[in-house]
């Protein structure tokens, strides 16, 4: 029932809902999230996080929660936490109104969260390099009477800068944590 409330409220007050979900999930272990947090409750929270990642004001907290759920993934759906997280780093149809610079900064934060987040961060970097076949289901962009828009890069330079930053981060990780990257 609480997860349905999060889902319903995610379009009304995204920042407050993201903060609340973040506060709840940050204290949970990966094992608990994988073994105890499943079914309709988890599904509703992932759908709420999809909306929360779309909005600028709730993006940061929502991405951190989504990453933690992706590490403790226990769903096989095409729109599970892992797939939703990966999509956020596409250059087109990413499912967020957040620009590429902020998304790159998110990648750096995921890497800085520690080794548990490294595999997820590497998958996201891989998705950042995707250059075609972007597909997104609609719905997360609807906030009451307002329809938000997916961020669209303003120039090829912006895309190339994003890719160069991701490349440099990957090179840095191969230098500092070679066994983790292989």
Backbone as a printed PyTorch tensor [residue, N CA C, xyz], in Angstrom:
tensor([[[  0.8250,  -1.1930,   0.0000],
         [  0.0000,   0.0000,   0.0000],
         [  0.8710,   1.2590,   0.0000]],

        [[  1.9480,   1.2510,   0.7660],
         [  2.8460,   2.4060,   0.8110],
         [  3.5090,   2.6580,  -0.5310]],

        [[  3.8400,   1.5930,  -1.2420],
         [  4.4910,   1.7550,  -2.5420],
         [  3.5370,   2.3920,  -3.5450]],

        [[  2.2470,   2.1040,  -3.4410],
         [  1.2580,   2.7350,  -4.3180],
         [  1.1760,   4.2340,  -4.0260]],

        [[  1.3150,   4.5940,  -2.7690],
         [  1.3150,   5.9980,  -2.3880],
         [  2.5320,   6.7080,  -2.9820]],

        [[  3.7070,   6.0860,  -2.9000],
         [  4.9050,   6.6670,  -3.5140],
         [  4.6830,   6.8890,  -5.0070]],

        [[  4.1120,   5.8820,  -5.6720],
         [  3.8710,   5.9870,  -7.1110],
         [  2.9140,   7.1330,  -7.4080]],

        [[  1.8290,   7.2230,  -6.6640],
         [  0.8340,   8.2700,  -6.9000],
         [  1.4110,   9.6610,  -6.6120]],

        [[  2.1880,   9.7860,  -5.5760],
         [  2.7200,  11.0870,  -5.1670],
         [  3.9480,  11.5170,  -5.9710]],

        [[  4.5390,  10.6020,  -6.7380],
         [  5.7690,  10.9190,  -7.4640],
         [  5.5850,  12.0290,  -8.4900]],

        [[  4.3660,  12.2500,  -8.9570],
         [  4.1310,  13.3260,  -9.9080],
         [  3.6490,  14.6000,  -9.2250]],

        [[  3.2500,  14.4990,  -7.9720],
         [  2.7260,  15.6530,  -7.2460],
         [  3.8540,  16.4300,  -6.5700]],

        [[  4.7210,  15.7060,  -5.8570],
         [  5.8390,  16.3380,  -5.1650],
         [  7.0780,  15.4480,  -5.3140]],

        [[  7.6930,  15.4730,  -6.5080],
         [  8.8050,  14.5570,  -6.7870],
         [  9.9720,  14.6650,  -5.8060]],

        [[ 10.3420,  15.8680,  -5.4480],
         [ 11.5020,  16.0360,  -4.5530],
         [ 11.2560,  15.4020,  -3.1880]],

        [[ 10.0850,  15.5980,  -2.6300],
         [  9.7720,  15.0330,  -1.3090],
         [  9.6850,  13.5110,  -1.3650]],

        [[  9.0870,  12.9800,  -2.4100],
         [  8.9710,  11.5220,  -2.5400],
         [ 10.3460,  10.8930,  -2.7290]],

        [[ 11.1930,  11.5170,  -3.5510],
         [ 12.5470,  10.9930,  -3.7550],
         [ 13.3280,  10.9910,  -2.4560]],

        [[ 13.2140,  12.0490,  -1.6940],
         [ 13.9080,  12.1450,  -0.4070],
         [ 13.4250,  11.0550,   0.5450]],

        [[ 12.1300,  10.8250,   0.5750],
         [ 11.5550,   9.8130,   1.4620],
         [ 12.0120,   8.4000,   1.0730]],

        [[ 11.9140,   8.0760,  -0.2120],
         [ 12.3590,   6.7500,  -0.6750],
         [ 13.8510,   6.5860,  -0.4040]],

        [[ 14.6240,   7.6230,  -0.6640],
         [ 16.0660,   7.5840,  -0.4090],
         [ 16.3440,   7.2820,   1.0610]],

        [[ 15.6600,   7.9880,   1.9500],
         [ 15.8660,   7.7840,   3.3900],
         [ 15.5330,   6.3610,   3.8150]],

        [[ 14.5340,   5.7700,   3.2070],
         [ 14.1370,   4.3980,   3.5470],
         [ 15.1630,   3.3940,   3.0220]],

        [[ 15.5530,   3.5390,   1.7550],
         [ 16.4000,   2.5390,   1.0990],
         [ 17.8610,   2.6400,   1.5240]],

        [[ 18.3420,   3.8310,   1.8610],
         [ 19.7740,   3.9640,   2.1870],
         [ 20.1870,   3.0900,   3.3650]],

        [[ 19.2760,   2.8180,   4.2780],
         [ 19.6130,   1.9950,   5.4400],
         [ 19.4320,   0.5060,   5.2240]],

        [[ 18.9540,   0.1160,   4.0720],
         [ 18.7130,  -1.3080,   3.7810],
         [ 19.9440,  -1.9340,   3.1290]],

        [[ 20.2060,  -3.1600,   3.4660],
         [ 21.3420,  -3.8800,   2.8740],
         [ 20.9710,  -4.3720,   1.4780]],

        [[ 21.9980,  -4.6660,   0.6930],
         [ 21.7580,  -5.2260,  -0.6320],
         [ 21.0330,  -6.5650,  -0.5210]],

        [[ 21.4110,  -7.3760,   0.4660],
         [ 20.7460,  -8.6690,   0.6580],
         [ 19.2650,  -8.4900,   0.9580]],

        [[ 18.9290,  -7.5480,   1.8170],
         [ 17.5250,  -7.3100,   2.1420],
         [ 16.7670,  -6.8540,   0.8940]],

        [[ 17.3630,  -5.9340,   0.1410],
         [ 16.7040,  -5.4310,  -1.0640],
         [ 16.4980,  -6.5310,  -2.1050]],

        [[ 17.4250,  -7.4640,  -2.1410],
         [ 17.3060,  -8.5490,  -3.1310],
         [ 16.3350,  -9.6300,  -2.6720]],

        [[ 16.3840, -10.0020,  -1.4050],
         [ 15.6200, -11.1540,  -0.9300],
         [ 14.2710, -10.8200,  -0.2990]],

        [[ 14.1350,  -9.6290,   0.2300],
         [ 12.9090,  -9.2910,   0.9550],
         [ 12.0290,  -8.2720,   0.2250]],

        [[ 12.6320,  -7.4680,  -0.6210],
         [ 11.9020,  -6.3900,  -1.2820],
         [ 11.5720,  -6.8140,  -2.7070]],

        [[ 10.4000,  -7.4470,  -2.8530],
         [ 10.0250,  -7.9500,  -4.1680],
         [  8.5240,  -7.7950,  -4.3760]],

        [[  8.0560,  -8.2910,  -5.4990],
         [  6.6230,  -8.2750,  -5.7850],
         [  6.1150,  -6.8950,  -6.1630]],

        [[  4.8280,  -6.6920,  -5.8860],
         [  4.1650,  -5.4500,  -6.2820],
         [  4.7760,  -4.2210,  -5.6170]],

        [[  5.2190,  -4.3660,  -4.3850],
         [  5.8240,  -3.2280,  -3.6930],
         [  7.0550,  -2.7210,  -4.4210]],

        [[  7.9380,  -3.6310,  -4.7900],
         [  9.1470,  -3.2410,  -5.5260],
         [  8.7790,  -2.6740,  -6.8930]],

        [[  7.8470,  -3.3000,  -7.5680],
         [  7.4330,  -2.8540,  -8.9080],
         [  6.9230,  -1.4150,  -8.8580]],

        [[  6.0880,  -1.0980,  -7.8640],
         [  5.5700,   0.2600,  -7.7320],
         [  6.6760,   1.2650,  -7.4450]],

        [[  7.6340,   0.8670,  -6.6210],
         [  8.7430,   1.7650,  -6.3040],
         [  9.6070,   2.0050,  -7.5400]],

        [[  9.8680,   0.9740,  -8.3380],
         [ 10.6540,   1.1510,  -9.5690],
         [  9.9130,   2.0860, -10.5260]],

        [[  8.5970,   1.9260, -10.6570],
         [  7.8220,   2.8380, -11.5020],
         [  7.8740,   4.2660, -10.9650]],

        [[  7.7980,   4.4190,  -9.6520],
         [  7.9010,   5.7530,  -9.0520],
         [  9.2860,   6.3420,  -9.3310]],

        [[ 10.3300,   5.5330,  -9.1880],
         [ 11.6880,   6.0100,  -9.4450],
         [ 11.8850,   6.4080, -10.9070]],

        [[ 11.2190,   5.6950, -11.8060],
         [ 11.2790,   6.0690, -13.2240],
         [ 10.7890,   7.5120, -13.3910]],

        [[  9.6840,   7.8460, -12.7510],
         [  9.1570,   9.2130, -12.8060],
         [ 10.0790,  10.1910, -12.0830]],

        [[ 10.5780,   9.7910, -10.9430],
         [ 11.4330,  10.6700, -10.1540],
         [ 12.7600,  10.9600, -10.8540]],

        [[ 13.2690,  10.0060, -11.6100],
         [ 14.4920,  10.2290, -12.3810],
         [ 14.2300,  11.1710, -13.5560]],

        [[ 13.0000,  11.2290, -14.0050],
         [ 12.6790,  12.1190, -15.1140],
         [ 12.7860,  13.5770, -14.6910]],

        [[ 12.2850,  13.8970, -13.5240],
         [ 12.2320,  15.2830, -13.0570],
         [ 13.5850,  15.7390, -12.5070]],

        [[ 14.0000,  16.9400, -12.8830],
         [ 15.2810,  17.4880, -12.4140],
         [ 15.3570,  17.5610, -10.8950]],

        [[ 14.2580,  17.9620, -10.2750],
         [ 14.2920,  18.2220,  -8.8350],
         [ 14.4160,  16.9580,  -7.9870]],

        [[ 14.1790,  15.8030,  -8.5630],
         [ 14.2520,  14.5580,  -7.7960],
         [ 15.2750,  13.5760,  -8.3670]],

        [[ 15.9470,  13.9620,  -9.4330],
         [ 16.8440,  13.0730, -10.1670],
         [ 17.9580,  12.4740,  -9.2910]],

        [[ 18.6930,  13.3160,  -8.5770],
         [ 19.8790,  12.8460,  -7.8440],
         [ 19.5600,  11.7390,  -6.8430]],

        [[ 18.5960,  11.9690,  -5.9940],
         [ 18.2370,  10.9730,  -4.9680],
         [ 17.6590,   9.7240,  -5.6320]],

        [[ 16.8110,   9.9310,  -6.6330],
         [ 16.1630,   8.7930,  -7.3000],
         [ 17.1760,   7.8880,  -7.9950]],

        [[ 18.1730,   8.4760,  -8.6250],
         [ 19.2000,   7.6630,  -9.3050],
         [ 19.9770,   6.8270,  -8.2980]],

        [[ 20.2880,   7.3910,  -7.1530],
         [ 21.0260,   6.6300,  -6.1390],
         [ 20.2110,   5.4350,  -5.6510]],

        [[ 18.9160,   5.6350,  -5.4580],
         [ 18.0500,   4.5250,  -5.0340],
         [ 17.9490,   3.4920,  -6.1480]],

        [[ 17.7480,   3.9540,  -7.3790],
         [ 17.6390,   3.0390,  -8.5150],
         [ 18.9140,   2.2170,  -8.6690]],

        [[ 20.0660,   2.8420,  -8.4660],
         [ 21.3400,   2.1180,  -8.5540],
         [ 21.4340,   1.0410,  -7.4730]],

        [[ 21.0130,   1.3680,  -6.2750],
         [ 21.0630,   0.3860,  -5.1950],
         [ 20.1270,  -0.7830,  -5.4900]],

        [[ 18.9530,  -0.4910,  -6.0300],
         [ 18.0210,  -1.5670,  -6.4130],
         [ 18.5810,  -2.3850,  -7.5730]],

        [[ 19.2940,  -1.7340,  -8.4890],
         [ 19.8950,  -2.4590,  -9.6120],
         [ 20.9730,  -3.4200,  -9.1300]],

        [[ 21.7370,  -3.0240,  -8.1390],
         [ 22.7520,  -3.9180,  -7.5790],
         [ 22.0730,  -5.1310,  -6.9530]],

        [[ 20.9310,  -4.9090,  -6.3430],
         [ 20.1720,  -5.9820,  -5.6820],
         [ 19.0050,  -6.4240,  -6.5700]],

        [[ 19.2350,  -6.4840,  -7.8730],
         [ 18.1580,  -6.8000,  -8.8180],
         [ 17.5770,  -8.1780,  -8.5630]],

        [[ 16.2560,  -8.2680,  -8.5890],
         [ 15.5830,  -9.5600,  -8.4400],
         [ 14.3780,  -9.6800,  -9.3700]],

        [[ 14.3160,  -8.8220, -10.3870],
         [ 13.2220,  -8.8720, -11.3570],
         [ 13.7640,  -9.1990, -12.7440]],

        [[ 12.9440,  -9.8260, -13.5430],
         [ 13.3230, -10.1730, -14.9080],
         [ 12.6290,  -9.3060, -15.9490]],

        [[ 11.8820,  -8.3180, -15.5090],
         [ 11.1490,  -7.4590, -16.4320],
         [ 12.0980,  -6.6180, -17.2790]],

        [[ 11.6430,  -6.2340, -18.4570],
         [ 12.4330,  -5.3790, -19.3240],
         [ 12.5810,  -3.9620, -18.7850]],

        [[ 11.7170,  -3.5960, -17.8430],
         [ 11.8160,  -2.2640, -17.2370],
         [ 12.1200,  -2.3790, -15.7450]],

        [[ 12.9920,  -3.3220, -15.4050],
         [ 13.4060,  -3.4640, -14.0040],
         [ 14.3510,  -2.3200, -13.6290]],

        [[ 14.8150,  -2.3100, -12.4010],
         [ 15.6680,  -1.2210, -11.9180],
         [ 16.9290,  -1.0820, -12.7660]],

        [[ 17.5340,  -2.1990, -13.1430],
         [ 18.7590,  -2.1590, -13.9430],
         [ 18.5160,  -1.5220, -15.2960]],

        [[ 17.4740,  -1.9330, -15.9820],
         [ 17.1680,  -1.3830, -17.3040],
         [ 16.8140,   0.1030, -17.2140]],

        [[ 16.0570,   0.4820, -16.2020],
         [ 15.6900,   1.8890, -16.0370],
         [ 16.9260,   2.7340, -15.7660]],

        [[ 17.8340,   2.2290, -14.9470],
         [ 19.0710,   2.9490, -14.6510],
         [ 19.9230,   3.0900, -15.9100]],

        [[ 20.1170,   2.0040, -16.6320],
         [ 20.9400,   2.0380, -17.8370],
         [ 20.4230,   3.0610, -18.8410]],

        [[ 19.1110,   3.1080, -19.0140],
         [ 18.5050,   4.0040, -20.0000],
         [ 18.8230,   5.4700, -19.7090]],

        [[ 18.9700,   5.8250, -18.4510],
         [ 19.2080,   7.2160, -18.0710],
         [ 20.4850,   7.7970, -18.6750]],

        [[ 21.3810,   6.9540, -19.1340],
         [ 22.6620,   7.4250, -19.6300],
         [ 22.7560,   7.4300, -21.1500]],

        [[ 21.6590,   7.1100, -21.8270],
         [ 21.6030,   7.2380, -23.2860],
         [ 21.6600,   8.7210, -23.6500]],

        [[ 22.1680,   9.0180, -24.8440],
         [ 22.2160,  10.4200, -25.2650],
         [ 20.8520,  10.8860, -25.7890]],

        [[ 20.0220,   9.9780, -26.2180],
         [ 18.6820,  10.3000, -26.7180],
         [ 17.6590,   9.4390, -25.9900]],

        [[ 16.4700,   9.9810, -25.7960],
         [ 15.3590,   9.2610, -25.1630],
         [ 15.7930,   8.5670, -23.8700]],

        [[ 16.4600,   9.3060, -23.0330],
         [ 17.0130,   8.7370, -21.8060],
         [ 15.9880,   8.6080, -20.6860]],

        [[ 14.8450,   9.2540, -20.8410],
         [ 13.8550,   9.1820, -19.7790],
         [ 14.1390,  10.1540, -18.6530]],

        [[ 14.7950,  11.2670, -18.9870],
         [ 15.0760,  12.3100, -17.9960],
         [ 15.2060,  13.6520, -18.6880]],

        [[ 14.9040,  14.6990, -17.9450],
         [ 15.1030,  16.0490, -18.4660],
         [ 16.4560,  16.6120, -18.0390]],

        [[ 17.2800,  15.7770, -17.4140],
         [ 18.5990,  16.1750, -16.9300],
         [ 19.5940,  16.1380, -18.0940]],

        [[ 20.4690,  17.1520, -18.1640],
         [ 21.4100,  17.2390, -19.2810],
         [ 22.5650,  16.2340, -19.1450]],

        [[ 23.3590,  16.1390, -20.2000],
         [ 24.4400,  15.1520, -20.2480],
         [ 25.5390,  15.4250, -19.2200]],

        [[ 25.7960,  16.6820, -18.9360],
         [ 26.8170,  17.0210, -17.9340],
         [ 26.4220,  16.4880, -16.5660]],

        [[ 25.1850,  16.7050, -16.1800],
         [ 24.7300,  16.2140, -14.8720],
         [ 24.7140,  14.6880, -14.8480]],

        [[ 24.3520,  14.0730, -15.9560],
         [ 24.3560,  12.6060, -15.9930],
         [ 25.7750,  12.0600, -15.8830]],

        [[ 26.7430,  12.7330, -16.5150],
         [ 28.1260,  12.2950, -16.3540],
         [ 28.5660,  12.4390, -14.8960]],

        [[ 28.1970,  13.5350, -14.2690],
         [ 28.5320,  13.7280, -12.8480],
         [ 27.9140,  12.6220, -11.9930]],

        [[ 26.7440,  12.1500, -12.3840],
         [ 26.1140,  11.0240, -11.6890],
         [ 26.9590,   9.7660, -11.8370]],

        [[ 27.4910,   9.5390, -13.0290],
         [ 28.3680,   8.3750, -13.2360],
         [ 29.5660,   8.4300, -12.3000]],

        [[ 30.1690,   9.6050, -12.1770],
         [ 31.3140,   9.7530, -11.2740],
         [ 30.9040,   9.4720,  -9.8270]],

        [[ 29.7250,   9.9320,  -9.4390],
         [ 29.2510,   9.6870,  -8.0740],
         [ 29.0220,   8.1990,  -7.8360]],

        [[ 28.4850,   7.5080,  -8.8320],
         [ 28.2760,   6.0610,  -8.6780],
         [ 29.6080,   5.3520,  -8.4730]],

        [[ 30.6120,   5.7360,  -9.2370],
         [ 31.9440,   5.1450,  -9.0890],
         [ 32.4880,   5.4370,  -7.6940]],

        [[ 32.2680,   6.6540,  -7.2150],
         [ 32.7830,   7.0560,  -5.8980],
         [ 32.0560,   6.3750,  -4.7410]],

        [[ 30.8840,   5.7960,  -4.9910],
         [ 30.1420,   5.1260,  -3.9200],
         [ 30.7980,   3.8160,  -3.4860]],

        [[ 31.7550,   3.3390,  -4.2550],
         [ 32.4950,   2.1480,  -3.8360],
         [ 32.3670,   0.9870,  -4.7930]],

        [[ 33.0750,  -0.0750,  -4.4450],
         [ 33.1710,  -1.2360,  -5.3220],
         [ 31.8320,  -1.8930,  -5.6230]],

        [[ 30.9110,  -1.8570,  -4.6870],
         [ 29.5950,  -2.4710,  -4.9250],
         [ 28.8920,  -1.8160,  -6.1110]],

        [[ 29.1770,  -0.5550,  -6.3490],
         [ 28.5130,   0.1960,  -7.4220],
         [ 29.2880,   0.1660,  -8.7320]],

        [[ 30.4970,  -0.3720,  -8.7230],
         [ 31.3610,  -0.2920,  -9.8920],
         [ 30.7950,  -1.0210, -11.1030]],

        [[ 30.2820,  -2.2170, -10.9320],
         [ 29.7350,  -2.9740, -12.0640],
         [ 28.5550,  -2.2340, -12.6810]],

        [[ 27.6880,  -1.6980, -11.8330],
         [ 26.5370,  -0.9370, -12.3180],
         [ 27.0200,   0.3060, -13.0630]],

        [[ 28.0020,   1.0000, -12.5150],
         [ 28.5390,   2.2050, -13.1630],
         [ 29.1410,   1.8600, -14.5230]],

        [[ 29.8430,   0.7370, -14.6140],
         [ 30.4310,   0.3320, -15.8970],
         [ 29.3500,   0.0220, -16.9310]],

        [[ 28.2660,  -0.6020, -16.5040],
         [ 27.1480,  -0.8560, -17.4270],
         [ 26.5550,   0.4630, -17.9160]],

        [[ 26.4350,   1.4130, -17.0180],
         [ 25.8870,   2.7210, -17.3920],
         [ 26.8130,   3.4400, -18.3670]],

        [[ 28.1210,   3.3450, -18.1470],
         [ 29.0830,   3.9390, -19.0800],
         [ 28.9340,   3.2910, -20.4480]],

        [[ 28.7740,   1.9870, -20.4650],
         [ 28.5610,   1.2860, -21.7270],
         [ 27.3180,   1.8100, -22.4460]],

        [[ 26.2490,   2.0210, -21.6910],
         [ 25.0170,   2.5470, -22.2810],
         [ 25.1980,   3.9780, -22.7850]],

        [[ 26.0780,   4.7390, -22.1490],
         [ 26.3390,   6.1120, -22.5910],
         [ 26.9130,   6.1240, -24.0050]],

        [[ 27.6460,   5.0890, -24.3720],
         [ 28.2610,   5.0270, -25.7000],
         [ 27.3080,   4.5200, -26.7800]],

        [[ 26.1350,   4.1130, -26.3960],
         [ 25.1620,   3.6510, -27.3910],
         [ 24.8620,   4.8130, -28.3290]],

        [[ 24.8190,   4.5310, -29.6240],
         [ 24.6170,   5.6310, -30.5690],
         [ 23.4470,   5.4160, -31.5200]],

        [[ 22.5380,   4.5750, -31.1470],
         [ 21.3710,   4.3760, -31.9930],
         [ 20.4000,   3.3860, -31.3720]],

        [[ 19.2910,   3.1940, -32.0450],
         [ 18.2420,   2.2690, -31.6060],
         [ 17.7290,   2.6130, -30.2090]],

        [[ 17.4660,   3.8910, -30.0030],
         [ 16.9290,   4.3410, -28.7280],
         [ 15.4250,   4.1270, -28.7150]],

        [[ 14.9460,   3.4730, -27.6660],
         [ 13.5220,   3.2020, -27.5240],
         [ 13.1230,   3.5440, -26.0960]],

        [[ 11.9610,   4.1680, -25.9600],
         [ 11.4670,   4.5020, -24.6260],
         [  9.9550,   4.4240, -24.6390]],

        [[  9.4140,   3.8040, -23.6100],
         [  7.9650,   3.7810, -23.4450],
         [  7.5410,   5.0990, -22.8080]],

        [[  6.3960,   5.6100, -23.1800],
         [  5.9140,   6.8740, -22.6400],
         [  5.2540,   6.6930, -21.2830]],

        [[  5.0930,   7.7950, -20.5800],
         [  4.3810,   7.7740, -19.3190],
         [  5.0940,   8.4850, -18.1970]],

        [[  6.4020,   8.3010, -18.0870],
         [  7.1470,   8.8960, -16.9770],
         [  7.1960,  10.4070, -17.0770]],

        [[  6.9760,  10.9260, -18.2690],
         [  7.0770,  12.3740, -18.4690],
         [  5.8180,  13.1380, -18.0650]],

        [[  4.7690,  12.4440, -17.6970],
         [  3.5150,  13.0820, -17.3240],
         [  3.5090,  13.4320, -15.8340]],

        [[  3.4080,  14.7380, -15.5650],
         [  3.3700,  15.2440, -14.1940],
         [  2.1250,  16.1120, -14.0570]],

        [[  1.0340,  15.4990, -13.6480],
         [ -0.2300,  16.2220, -13.5580],
         [ -0.6600,  16.6680, -14.9420]],

        [[ -0.8770,  17.9630, -15.0910],
         [ -1.2650,  18.5070, -16.3890],
         [ -0.0640,  18.8580, -17.2530]],

        [[  1.1060,  18.6980, -16.6990],
         [  2.3340,  19.0600, -17.4000],
         [  2.9810,  17.8190, -18.0130]],

        [[  3.4180,  17.9580, -19.2520],
         [  4.2070,  16.9150, -19.8920],
         [  5.6280,  17.4300, -20.0290]],

        [[  6.5460,  16.8180, -19.2970],
         [  7.9470,  17.2120, -19.3820],
         [  8.5440,  16.5890, -20.6400]],

        [[  9.6780,  17.1120, -21.0550],
         [ 10.3340,  16.6420, -22.2790],
         [ 11.6620,  15.9760, -21.9520]],

        [[ 11.9360,  14.8730, -22.6550],
         [ 13.2510,  14.2510, -22.5600],
         [ 14.3030,  15.2800, -22.9670]],

        [[ 15.4320,  15.2610, -22.2540],
         [ 16.5100,  16.1640, -22.6370],
         [ 17.0320,  15.7430, -24.0030]],

        [[ 17.2290,  16.7170, -24.8820],
         [ 17.8160,  16.4750, -26.1970],
         [ 19.0940,  17.3030, -26.2850]],

        [[ 20.2200,  16.6710, -26.5810],
         [ 21.4710,  17.4210, -26.6910],
         [ 21.3400,  18.5640, -27.6970]],

        [[ 22.0050,  19.6750, -27.3830],
         [ 21.9030,  20.8830, -28.2110],
         [ 22.8170,  20.8300, -29.4300]],

        [[ 23.8620,  19.9940, -29.3640],
         [ 24.8140,  19.9270, -30.4760],
         [ 25.5520,  18.5910, -30.4450]],

        [[ 26.2150,  18.3040, -31.5450],
         [ 27.0620,  17.1150, -31.5670],
         [ 28.2330,  17.2750, -30.6030]],

        [[ 28.7070,  18.5060, -30.4580],
         [ 29.8140,  18.7490, -29.5270],
         [ 29.4370,  18.3120, -28.1130]],

        [[ 28.2090,  18.6030, -27.6990],
         [ 27.7590,  18.2030, -26.3660],
         [ 27.7980,  16.6810, -26.2170]],

        [[ 27.3730,  15.9850, -27.2450],
         [ 27.4030,  14.5150, -27.2250],
         [ 28.8460,  14.0180, -27.1780]],

        [[ 29.7030,  14.5850, -28.0300],
         [ 31.1010,  14.1550, -28.0610],
         [ 31.7970,  14.4360, -26.7360]],

        [[ 31.5110,  15.5780, -26.1400],
         [ 32.1000,  15.8920, -24.8350],
         [ 31.6800,  14.8570, -23.7900]],

        [[ 30.4100,  14.4720, -23.8210],
         [ 29.8840,  13.4340, -22.9110],
         [ 30.6210,  12.1230, -23.1350]],

        [[ 30.7760,  11.7440, -24.3910],
         [ 31.4800,  10.5030, -24.6970],
         [ 32.9460,  10.5800, -24.2830]],

        [[ 33.6010,  11.7090, -24.5330],
         [ 35.0030,  11.8590, -24.1390],
         [ 35.1470,  11.7740, -22.6230]],

        [[ 34.2340,  12.4140, -21.8950],
         [ 34.2660,  12.3390, -20.4300],
         [ 34.0830,  10.8980, -19.9590]],

        [[ 33.1550,  10.1740, -20.5780],
         [ 32.9310,   8.7660, -20.2150],
         [ 34.1560,   7.9260, -20.5460]],

        [[ 34.7490,   8.1900, -21.7010],
         [ 35.9800,   7.4750, -22.0830],
         [ 37.0760,   7.7210, -21.0680]],

        [[ 37.2700,   8.9830, -20.6770],
         [ 38.3150,   9.3200, -19.7130],
         [ 38.0650,   8.6700, -18.3540]],

        [[ 36.8010,   8.6150, -17.9520],
         [ 36.4590,   7.9420, -16.6910],
         [ 36.7730,   6.4540, -16.7830]],

        [[ 36.4560,   5.8580, -17.9150],
         [ 36.7380,   4.4350, -18.1210],
         [ 38.2420,   4.1760, -18.1090]],

        [[ 39.0080,   5.0250, -18.7580],
         [ 40.4700,   4.8860, -18.7590],
         [ 41.0090,   5.0170, -17.3350]],

        [[ 40.4820,   5.9700, -16.5960],
         [ 40.8970,   6.1470, -15.2070],
         [ 40.6010,   4.9010, -14.3760]],

        [[ 39.4390,   4.3220, -14.5850],
         [ 39.0760,   3.1010, -13.8400],
         [ 39.9660,   1.9320, -14.2430]],

        [[ 40.3220,   1.8500, -15.5130],
         [ 41.2100,   0.7540, -15.9580],
         [ 42.5910,   0.9130, -15.3450]],

        [[ 42.9900,   2.1380, -15.0570],
         [ 44.2810,   2.3960, -14.4470],
         [ 44.2540,   2.1510, -12.9430]],

        [[ 43.2000,   2.6120, -12.2880],
         [ 43.1540,   2.5280, -10.8250],
         [ 42.5610,   1.2230, -10.3060]],

        [[ 41.6780,   0.5980, -11.0850],
         [ 41.0220,  -0.6350, -10.6430],
         [ 40.9810,  -1.6470, -11.7900]],

        [[ 42.1370,  -2.0330, -12.3110],
         [ 42.1490,  -2.8900, -13.5070],
         [ 41.4360,  -4.2240, -13.3280]],

        [[ 41.5060,  -4.8330, -12.1520],
         [ 40.8700,  -6.1420, -11.9730],
         [ 39.3480,  -6.0090, -11.9460]],

        [[ 38.8420,  -4.8830, -11.5130],
         [ 37.4020,  -4.6740, -11.4550],
         [ 36.8100,  -4.3890, -12.8160]],

        [[ 37.5790,  -3.7560, -13.6880],
         [ 37.0870,  -3.3570, -14.9920],
         [ 37.1060,  -4.5180, -15.9740]],

        [[ 38.0190,  -5.4310, -15.8030],
         [ 38.0910,  -6.5790, -16.7250],
         [ 36.9870,  -7.4960, -16.4070]]])
